[in-house]
Amino acid sequence: SGINAEYGEIREGLVSKTAALKIGSAEDIPSFTSAVIDDKSFAKISSYIQYAREDPSCEILVGGECDDSVGYFVSPTIVLTSNPECKLLKEEIFGPVVTVYVYKDAEWADTVKLVDETSPYGLTGSIFCRDRSILHETHKALRHSAGNIYFNDKSTGSVVGQQPFG
């Protein structure tokens, strides 16, 4: 099929680990996440999830639940899209929603260009790769694509005390 050879393994782990995340009160230490900040944020995030439900190029793999009966809770959600122009890939959602686009192995160079050109935003990102030559090429192409970009390392998301500045 030419689809990224590691996709199945990555998908399985991503979905199972996301489904196992505990959502609850911010005062409950085992909770991974809590409610979003307010009704405006809840409405915005919920609208993206609804968009994913209605867009035929999207599939919600896990999550997608939104509950504002007591607080503004949005479950961590992973959306798979077959459309590299999907608005969920282009717009900042600022909520617990990750959108995945699976590229073909032979098209990694086009995919790197797509990553660089998809959105004017680029707060942070991580690239994981085993092939050093591809990692080097990807580093050259994407080093200015985000405020913080990591290569073979997790994204800290600019966490104070973990993010070097200066």
ZIURTA-V915979 format. One record per pair of residues at least 12 apart in sequence whose ideal C-beta (glycine too) atoms are under 10 Angstrom apart, sorted by the first residue. I is the first residue (numbers start at 1). J is the second residue. Records with the same first field share a line. If there is no record, write none. Layout:
I->J / J
This chain:
1->104 / 105
2->103 / 104 / 105 / 106 / 107
3->102 / 103 / 104 / 105
4->102 / 103 / 104 / 105 / 106 / 107 / 108 / 111
5->104 / 105
6->102 / 105 / 128 / 130
7->80 / 100 / 102 / 103 / 105
8->102
10->100 / 102 / 128
11->61 / 62 / 78 / 80 / 100 / 102
14->61 / 62 / 78 / 98 / 100
15->61 / 62 / 63 / 78 / 80
16->62
17->62 / 76
18->32 / 61 / 62 / 63 / 75 / 76 / 77 / 78 / 96 / 98
19->61 / 62 / 63 / 75 / 76 / 78
20->32 / 62 / 76
21->33 / 62 / 63 / 75 / 76 / 96
23->35 / 63 / 65 / 67 / 73 / 74 / 75 / 76 / 96
24->71 / 73
25->71
26->71
32->76 / 96
33->73 / 74 / 75 / 76 / 95 / 96
34->71 / 72 / 73
35->67 / 68 / 70 / 71 / 72 / 73 / 74
36->66 / 68 / 71 / 72 / 73 / 74 / 94 / 95 / 96
37->72 / 94 / 95
38->72
39->68 / 72
40->72
41->72 / 74 / 93 / 94 / 95
42->66 / 67 / 68 / 71 / 72 / 73 / 74 / 95
43->66 / 68 / 72
44->91 / 92 / 93 / 94 / 95
45->66 / 72 / 74 / 77 / 93 / 94 / 95 / 96 / 97
46->64 / 65 / 66 / 67 / 68 / 72 / 74 / 95 / 97
47->66 / 93
48->74 / 77 / 79 / 87 / 88 / 91 / 93 / 94 / 95 / 97 / 99
49->63 / 64 / 65 / 66 / 74 / 75 / 77 / 79 / 88 / 93 / 95 / 96 / 97
50->64 / 66
51->79 / 86 / 87 / 88 / 91
52->64 / 77 / 78 / 79 / 80 / 81 / 86 / 87 / 88 / 97 / 99
53->79
55->79 / 81 / 82 / 83 / 86 / 87 / 88
56->82 / 83
57->79 / 80 / 81 / 82 / 83 / 84 / 85 / 86 / 88 / 101
58->79 / 80 / 81 / 82 / 83 / 86 / 87 / 88 / 99
59->78 / 79 / 80 / 81 / 82 / 100
60->77 / 78 / 79 / 80 / 97
61->77 / 78 / 79 / 80 / 98 / 100
62->75 / 76 / 77 / 78 / 79 / 80 / 98
63->75 / 76 / 77 / 78 / 79 / 96 / 97 / 98
64->76 / 77 / 78 / 79 / 97
65->77
66->95
72->95
73->96
74->93 / 95 / 96 / 97
75->96 / 97
76->95 / 96 / 97 / 98
77->93 / 95 / 96 / 97 / 98 / 99
78->96 / 97 / 98 / 99 / 100
79->93 / 97 / 98 / 99 / 100 / 101
80->98 / 99 / 100 / 101 / 102
81->99 / 100 / 101 / 102
82->101 / 102
83->101
84->101 / 103 / 110 / 111 / 114 / 115 / 118
85->101 / 114 / 118
86->99 / 101 / 118
87->99 / 119
88->100 / 101
89->101 / 114 / 115 / 118 / 119
90->118 / 119 / 120 / 121
91->118 / 119 / 121
92->119 / 120 / 121 / 122 / 123
94->123
101->114 / 115 / 118
103->115
108->129 / 131 / 134 / 137 / 138
109->134 / 137 / 138 / 141
111->138
112->127 / 134 / 137 / 138 / 140 / 141 / 142 / 145
113->141 / 142
115->127 / 138 / 141 / 142 / 145 / 146
116->138 / 141 / 142 / 143 / 144 / 145 / 146
117->145
118->145
119->145 / 146
121->146 / 147
122->142 / 144 / 145 / 146 / 147 / 148 / 149
123->146 / 147 / 148 / 149 / 155 / 157 / 158
124->146 / 147 / 148 / 149 / 150 / 155 / 156 / 157 / 158 / 163
125->142 / 145 / 146 / 147 / 148 / 149 / 150 / 151 / 155
126->146 / 148 / 149 / 150 / 151 / 152 / 153 / 154 / 155 / 156 / 157
127->139 / 141 / 142 / 145 / 149 / 150 / 151 / 152 / 153 / 155
128->150 / 151 / 152 / 153 / 154
129->151 / 152
130->152
132->152
135->151 / 152
136->151
138->151
139->151
147->163
148->163 / 164 / 165
